[in-house]
Amino acid sequence: MEPVKFAVVGCGHIGKRHAEMIQRNEEAELVALIDVKDKTALNIDNNIPFFQSLESFLQSGIDADVINIATPNGLHATQALQSLQANKHVVIEKPIALTKADAEKIIFKALHVHKHVFAVMQNRYSPPSAWIKELIDSGKLGKIFMVQLNCYWNRDARYYKGDTWHGTKEQDGGTLFTQFSHFIDILYWLFGDIENIQSRLHSFNHQSLTAFEDSGTVTFDLCSGGSGSLNFSTSVWDKNMESSITIIAENGSIKIGGQYMDKIEYCHVKDYTVPELSPTNPGNDYGAYKGSAANHNFIIQNVIDVIRSRSTITTNALEGLKVVDIIERIYAAGKK
């Protein structure tokens, strides 16, 4: 069977991770790399065909089944639409767009050209995430009373220095889009949509670094029942502190914490014993990658499995749209 052919647009840290996972997969072939910068500036030293625009690649005649988009957030929608127009499946790094309207355009186009859109939300693959999803779906927790999501990271001048798209409204979009959309996705994946949103947004020490907030306090109700809150900040001094979710339910309480919501810190549930979970990133050197760089191997395998009709999409475009929609509504509530 012919390998599934991939091209990667955007060769920064995450784009290189996509390329690496494609090359490691025996059912995949990396046919092109695409970035506006040249190969020397990107420290790319291989013989993979290289292009400095998506347009030039699409005109090159090189065959590809899938285009992975790992460029600045503000380019995701335009490049996804270009790729779909060329009859390619697309894998889009979070967020799939910076507006709900643009996300809807991607879904509309994909339906018309009969191609798949994969939204990259690889935190779903971490063992604690898979465990809590199974536990909630089982009904063992009973009614959900309260959910608290805390995201406390460091993003200071070291992150925003130099020629970077980070911190701009047009290409970055905001803290919830770039830093914490993975955890908004986990919230939606576990509990569904939210309503009655109230937000207070602040910029404590990023006024000269970003065009948007660095911190926020959000309260909401779960449409499925229960209430919740989200506290987030990139103003934490020196290094990341935690990303955690605490669940208070009818039959017990749970907290998943750690720097990337990757550790079970508390579980006390009626007539239930926590199973032994596998390491978060088992095998080879996967464990060297943390947070947003972890678990991309599962994403690539899911793409291949879906194209070969062996599985369904882990995070489909509608779910990617809902994450964008929730973030938009949080920001809108903060302007009232």
C-alpha positions in Angstrom: 0.0 0.0 0.0 1.3 3.5 -0.9 2.2 5.7 2.0 0.0 8.6 2.9 1.8 11.7 1.6 2.1 14.8 3.8 3.4 18.3 3.3 4.0 20.6 6.3 3.4 24.4 6.2 5.3 26.2 8.9 8.7 24.9 10.0 8.9 26.3 13.5 9.1 24.2 16.6 5.7 22.6 16.2 5.9 22.2 12.4 9.3 20.4 12.8 7.5 18.1 15.3 4.9 17.3 12.7 7.6 16.6 10.2 9.5 14.4 12.6 6.4 12.3 13.4 5.5 11.9 9.8 9.0 10.6 9.0 8.9 8.2 11.9 5.6 6.6 10.7 6.1 3.7 8.3 2.7 4.4 6.6 3.6 8.1 5.9 5.8 10.0 3.6 7.0 13.6 4.0 7.0 15.1 0.5 7.5 18.8 1.2 8.3 21.5 3.7 7.0 25.0 3.3 8.0 28.2 5.2 8.5 31.9 4.3 12.0 31.7 5.9 14.8 30.0 4.1 16.2 26.6 5.2 19.4 28.1 6.7 17.4 30.4 9.0 15.3 27.4 10.0 18.2 25.1 10.6 16.8 22.5 8.2 19.4 20.2 6.8 17.7 17.5 4.7 16.8 16.7 1.1 13.0 17.1 1.5 11.7 19.5 -1.3 11.4 23.0 0.2 9.1 25.8 -0.8 8.7 29.4 0.5 5.0 29.6 -0.1 2.0 27.3 -0.1 1.1 28.6 -3.5 4.4 27.5 -5.0 4.1 24.1 -3.5 0.6 23.6 -4.9 1.8 24.6 -8.3 4.8 22.3 -8.2 3.1 19.2 -9.2 4.3 17.2 -6.2 1.5 14.9 -5.1 0.3 15.2 -1.5 -2.7 13.7 0.3 -2.5 15.9 3.4 -1.3 19.4 4.2 -0.4 20.0 7.9 -0.7 23.7 8.8 1.6 24.8 11.6 1.9 28.5 10.8 0.9 31.6 12.9 -2.7 31.4 14.1 -3.9 34.2 11.8 -2.9 32.2 8.7 -4.7 29.0 9.6 -8.0 29.7 7.9 -6.7 31.1 4.7 -4.2 28.3 4.2 -6.8 25.6 5.1 -9.1 27.0 2.5 -6.3 27.1 -0.1 -5.4 23.5 0.7 -9.0 22.3 0.5 -9.5 24.1 -2.8 -6.6 22.0 -4.0 -8.4 18.9 -2.9 -6.1 18.0 0.0 -7.1 16.8 3.5 -5.9 19.3 6.1 -4.4 19.0 9.6 -4.7 22.4 11.4 -2.8 23.2 14.5 -4.8 24.9 17.3 -6.8 27.1 16.8 -8.3 26.1 13.5 -9.1 29.8 13.0 -9.3 33.1 15.0 -13.0 33.6 14.4 -16.1 31.3 14.4 -17.0 32.7 11.0 -13.7 31.6 9.5 -14.0 28.2 11.1 -17.4 27.8 9.5 -15.9 28.7 6.1 -13.4 25.8 6.5 -16.1 23.3 7.4 -18.3 24.5 4.5 -15.4 24.1 2.0 -14.4 20.7 3.4 -18.0 19.4 2.9 -18.1 20.6 -0.7 -14.8 19.1 -1.7 -15.3 15.9 0.4 -12.1 16.2 2.4 -11.3 15.7 6.1 -10.3 18.5 8.5 -8.3 17.4 11.5 -8.1 19.9 14.4 -4.9 19.3 16.4 -5.9 18.9 20.1 -3.4 16.3 21.1 -3.8 16.7 24.9 -6.8 14.3 24.5 -4.3 11.6 24.1 -2.6 12.0 27.5 -3.5 9.0 29.8 -5.1 11.3 32.5 -7.3 12.9 29.9 -8.4 9.6 28.4 -9.0 8.3 31.9 -11.2 11.2 33.1 -13.2 11.1 29.8 -14.0 7.4 30.3 -14.9 8.0 33.9 -17.2 10.9 33.2 -18.9 9.0 30.3 -19.4 6.0 32.6 -21.7 8.0 34.8 -19.8 6.9 38.0 -19.4 10.5 39.2 -23.2 11.2 39.1 -24.2 14.8 38.7 -21.5 17.3 38.0 -21.7 20.2 40.5 -18.6 22.3 39.9 -15.6 22.4 37.5 -12.6 24.6 38.0 -10.0 25.1 35.3 -6.7 26.8 36.3 -4.0 27.7 33.8 -1.0 29.5 35.2 2.0 29.8 32.9 5.0 32.1 32.3 5.3 34.0 29.0 7.6 37.0 29.4 10.0 39.0 27.3 12.0 35.9 26.6 9.0 34.5 24.7 7.9 37.7 22.9 11.4 39.1 22.0 12.6 39.5 18.5 10.8 39.1 15.2 7.8 37.0 16.3 4.1 36.9 15.5 3.4 36.1 19.2 1.6 38.9 21.0 0.0 40.5 17.9 -3.8 40.6 17.7 -3.9 39.7 14.0 -1.6 36.6 14.0 -1.7 35.5 17.7 -5.3 36.4 18.7 -5.0 36.2 22.4 -3.8 34.2 25.4 -6.7 31.7 25.2 -6.0 31.0 21.6 -2.3 30.5 21.7 -1.6 29.2 25.2 -4.7 27.7 26.6 -7.0 26.5 23.8 -5.9 22.9 24.5 -7.5 23.2 27.9 -10.7 24.9 26.6 -10.9 21.9 24.3 -10.6 19.4 27.3 -13.4 21.3 29.0 -15.6 21.1 26.0 -14.7 17.4 25.3 -15.6 16.4 28.8 -18.7 18.5 29.5 -20.0 20.0 26.3 -20.8 23.7 25.7 -21.0 26.5 28.3 -23.4 29.4 28.8 -24.0 32.4 31.0 -20.3 33.5 30.6 -18.9 36.3 32.7 -15.3 37.4 32.2 -12.8 39.8 33.7 -9.7 40.3 31.6 -6.5 42.0 32.7 -3.0 42.9 31.4 -0.9 43.1 34.5 2.6 43.1 33.1 2.3 42.5 29.3 1.3 46.0 28.2 4.6 46.4 26.3 4.7 42.8 25.1 1.2 42.0 23.7 -1.8 43.6 22.2 -4.2 41.7 24.5 -4.8 40.4 28.0 -2.3 38.3 30.0 -4.8 37.1 32.7 -8.5 36.5 33.2 -11.2 35.2 35.5 -14.2 33.5 33.9 -17.3 32.0 35.3 -20.0 30.0 33.4 -22.6 27.4 33.6 -22.3 24.0 31.9 -25.2 23.4 29.5 -25.2 19.8 30.7 -25.7 21.0 34.4 -23.4 22.4 37.0 -21.3 25.6 37.1 -17.6 26.3 36.4 -14.8 28.7 36.4 -11.6 29.4 34.4 -8.7 31.3 35.9 -5.7 31.9 33.6 -2.5 33.9 33.5 0.7 34.1 31.6 2.1 36.6 34.2 3.5 33.8 36.4 7.1 34.7 37.3 10.0 32.8 35.6 8.4 29.5 34.7 5.1 27.6 34.2 3.2 26.8 37.3 0.3 24.5 36.5 -2.6 23.6 34.3 -5.3 21.8 36.3 -8.9 20.8 36.3 -10.9 20.1 39.5 -14.2 18.3 39.4 -16.7 18.3 42.3 -19.5 15.8 41.6 -22.3 13.9 43.3 -20.2 10.8 43.9 -16.7 12.1 44.3 -14.0 14.7 43.6 -11.0 14.7 41.2 -8.1 16.9 40.4 -5.8 16.5 37.4 -2.8 18.8 37.6 0.8 19.2 36.7 2.3 21.7 34.4 0.3 20.4 31.4 -2.7 18.8 33.1 -0.9 15.4 32.9 -1.0 14.1 36.5 -3.8 12.7 38.7 -3.4 14.7 41.9 -6.6 13.7 43.7 -9.3 11.1 43.2 -11.8 10.1 45.8 -14.9 8.5 44.1 -17.5 6.2 45.6 -16.8 2.5 45.0 -14.0 3.3 42.6 -10.2 2.6 42.5 -8.0 4.6 40.2 -6.4 2.2 37.6 -2.7 2.3 36.9 -2.1 4.6 34.0 0.7 4.3 31.4 3.3 7.0 31.3 2.2 10.2 29.5 4.7 9.9 26.7 6.0 6.3 26.6 8.7 5.0 24.4 11.7 6.4 22.4 12.4 10.0 23.2 8.7 11.1 23.2 9.1 11.9 26.8 11.5 14.7 26.0 8.5 16.6 24.5 6.1 18.3 26.9 2.9 20.2 26.7 1.9 21.3 23.2 4.8 19.3 21.6 3.7 16.0 23.0 1.5 13.3 21.5 1.8 14.5 17.8 2.6 10.9 16.9 -1.0 10.0 17.8 -2.3 12.8 15.6 -0.4 11.6 12.5 -1.5 8.0 13.1 -5.1 9.1 13.4 -4.9 11.0 10.1 -3.6 7.8 8.4 -6.2 5.6 10.1 -9.1 7.9 9.0 -7.9 8.2 5.4 -7.6 4.4 5.3 -11.1 4.0 6.8 -9.8 2.4 10.0 -11.0 5.0 12.5 -12.8 8.2 13.1 -11.3 11.7 13.6 -10.1 12.3 17.2 -10.9 16.0 17.0 -13.0 17.0 14.1 -13.6 20.4 12.6 -16.9 21.0 14.4 -15.1 20.5 17.7 -12.3 22.8 16.6 -15.0 25.4 15.7 -16.6 25.0 19.2 -13.3 25.8 20.9 -13.0 29.0 18.8 -16.6 29.8 19.5 -16.2 29.4 23.3 -13.0 31.6 23.3 -14.8 34.3 21.2 -17.7 34.3 23.7 -15.3 34.6 26.7 -13.6 37.6 25.1 -16.9 39.2 24.2 -18.1 38.8 27.8 -14.9 40.6 29.0 -15.8 43.6 26.9 -19.2 44.2 28.4 
